[in-house]
Amino acid sequence: APARVSADYLECQGPAMGDEASYPIEGPEELMCKKAHGTCPSPVQTELKWGCSRETADKICAFNRHYAEHSGYWETTKFLTEADRTQPTTFYDSVTGKPLFRAPVGRSFDAFVQESRAHGWPSFRDEEVIWDDVRCLKNG
């Protein structure tokens, strides 16, 4: 069965997901409707991995319609020194705690870092996305 957005996270009405999944899985624009905490049901968790700033994460997740953290922010965290370079790392949603990405898959850790540096933030490929909990908006 195709993955669906849970009602507790969506918390607003929107069209149902399609019956068949193809990647990327597109979500309705209503995913970004106003909720209890900006566009999220609650603030980000208090303890984030790799020394990530809760204030920055909350701004990005709940009060930001476009873009993300400033380019290179991820390199100011402890990720590069703490991540296991021998096996994929799971990246979690900072609000719900659900797994969103598992990387690197199909490439080396060094290739993941090189591509991420070129983009300015962690860069995930389709095969690294945990599609049960990730949707893309039509405009990115």
C-alpha positions in Angstrom: 0.0 0.0 0.0 1.3 3.5 -0.7 2.5 5.7 2.2 0.1 8.3 3.4 0.5 11.5 5.5 -0.9 10.8 9.0 -3.9 12.9 10.0 -2.2 14.0 13.2 0.6 15.7 11.3 -1.5 17.1 8.5 -4.1 18.6 10.9 -5.9 20.3 8.0 -8.0 19.1 5.1 -6.4 18.4 1.8 -6.8 16.0 -1.1 -6.1 12.4 -0.4 -2.8 10.9 -1.7 -2.8 9.0 -4.9 -3.3 5.3 -5.0 0.1 4.5 -6.5 3.4 5.9 -5.3 6.0 7.2 -7.7 8.9 9.3 -6.6 9.0 11.9 -5.4 5.7 11.5 -3.7 3.9 14.8 -4.0 1.8 16.0 -1.1 -1.0 18.6 -1.2 -0.3 22.3 -0.6 -2.4 22.0 2.5 0.5 20.2 4.2 1.8 23.7 4.9 -1.5 25.1 6.4 -1.5 26.8 9.8 -1.3 24.5 12.7 -0.9 24.8 16.5 2.8 25.9 16.1 3.3 27.7 12.8 3.0 25.0 10.1 3.7 22.2 12.7 1.5 20.6 15.4 4.2 21.4 18.0 7.7 22.9 18.5 10.8 20.9 17.7 12.1 18.5 20.3 14.3 19.9 23.0 17.3 17.6 22.4 18.5 17.5 18.9 21.4 15.4 17.5 24.8 16.8 16.7 24.3 20.0 18.7 21.8 21.4 16.3 20.3 24.7 17.4 16.7 24.2 18.6 15.9 27.8 17.7 17.2 27.4 14.1 15.4 24.1 13.7 12.1 25.5 15.0 12.4 28.5 12.6 13.0 26.2 9.7 10.4 23.6 10.5 7.5 25.7 11.8 7.9 29.3 10.6 9.5 29.0 7.2 7.6 28.4 3.9 10.6 28.5 1.6 14.3 27.7 1.9 16.0 26.2 4.9 19.0 26.9 7.1 21.8 29.1 5.7 24.2 27.4 3.4 26.9 25.5 5.3 25.0 25.5 8.7 25.2 21.7 8.8 29.0 21.9 8.9 28.9 24.0 12.1 27.2 21.0 13.9 29.0 17.9 15.3 27.6 15.8 12.4 30.9 15.4 10.5 32.8 14.3 13.7 30.0 12.1 15.2 28.4 10.4 12.2 29.3 6.8 11.5 31.2 6.8 8.3 30.9 3.0 7.8 27.1 2.7 7.7 24.1 4.8 6.8 22.9 7.3 9.3 19.1 7.8 10.0 18.0 11.5 9.9 14.8 12.2 11.9 12.1 14.8 11.8 12.9 17.3 14.6 9.2 17.7 15.5 7.7 14.2 15.3 10.9 12.1 15.7 9.9 10.0 12.6 12.8 8.8 10.4 12.9 10.8 7.1 16.2 9.9 5.5 18.9 7.2 5.7 22.1 8.1 4.1 24.4 7.4 2.4 22.8 4.6 0.4 24.4 3.6 -2.9 27.4 5.9 -2.4 30.2 6.5 0.1 30.1 8.8 3.1 32.7 11.0 1.3 30.5 11.2 -1.8 27.5 12.2 0.4 29.5 14.9 2.1 30.9 16.2 -1.2 27.5 16.5 -2.7 26.1 18.0 0.5 28.9 20.6 0.5 28.1 21.5 -3.1 24.4 22.1 -2.2 25.1 23.8 1.1 23.1 21.3 3.3 22.7 17.6 3.5 21.7 16.3 0.1 19.5 13.2 -0.1 18.7 11.1 -3.1 15.4 9.3 -3.8 16.7 6.0 -2.5 17.7 7.7 0.8 14.3 9.0 1.5 12.0 7.2 3.8 8.8 7.8 1.8 6.4 6.7 4.5 6.9 10.1 6.2 8.1 12.5 3.4 6.2 14.4 0.8 7.4 16.9 -1.7 5.4 20.0 -2.6 4.8 20.8 -6.3 7.0 23.9 -6.1 9.7 22.1 -4.0 
